[in-house]
């Protein structure tokens, strides 16, 4: 039998992990058609079907389940060995994959990405931004960036931002002829712009003051799953939005947006970079964490 190379084994593991040729191809940096061809060629060579394919889904066959169970630990050991060998280099090299949200990337990554690449030219950064929370180990990421309260307990969390808070804001033109809300319930008589969670549900607006918590199921004629469109609608005077204060700080400072219910908008722990506690830390990840700590000291 013709020998099977590591790229083919990594291809099988990627498809098994992502349950999608398209997502696996993106993770591997190749086209979905090339990945599908590689898997099909391997299956013909082995004489077994590793995946069941339909137009809507991909799943492992019984033979595929057994095959992946055997190769996954071996590939992880090979990757760990290469990472440990890389520690002996004068400077880190390889690829660092990070999963985060679009807002967290803008807040935390943007200030340090160029500095990281400048300091470590042999490193490649692969940053994926998405609203859904993912298992970074299963999805093949080295680290993630989320709010501290969302980090799993088996992860090491390194704070990388100051405290955050959500505020209700609107434009001065919106408030012309309208009284400003004094309690969360007053929002029910205002035009509110909704934002959608990655799950498809609408965000509920949460408030707290002096230990008292209130949640308002707001309604309104506009709803977005795009944060930039939501802010643009507020700037145009189309209604109130509930958003991270950081994302609208420039508009608040110029007066284009006005915050209300600030006494009902408490601060909470901010963002952190997190990574698996029991996995060997690569030189590239260690250098990234060191830079995050350095920049966090300036916050």
Secondary structure, DSSP 8 states (H G I E B T S, - for coil): -----HHHHHHHHHHHHHS-HHHHHHHHTS-HHHHHHHHHHHHHHHTS--EEE-SS-EEE-HHHHHHHHHHHHHHHHHHHHHHHHHTTSSS--EEEEEEE-HHHIIIIIHHHHHHHHHH-TTEEEEEEE-SS---TTTTT-SEEEEEGGGS-TTEEEEE-S--B-EEEEE-HHHHTTS---SSGGGGGGS-BEEEB-TTS-B--EEEEETTEEEEE----SEEES-HHHHHHHHHTTS-BEEEEHHHHHHHHHHTSSEEE-GGG---B--EEEEEETTS---HHHHHHHHHHHHHHTT-
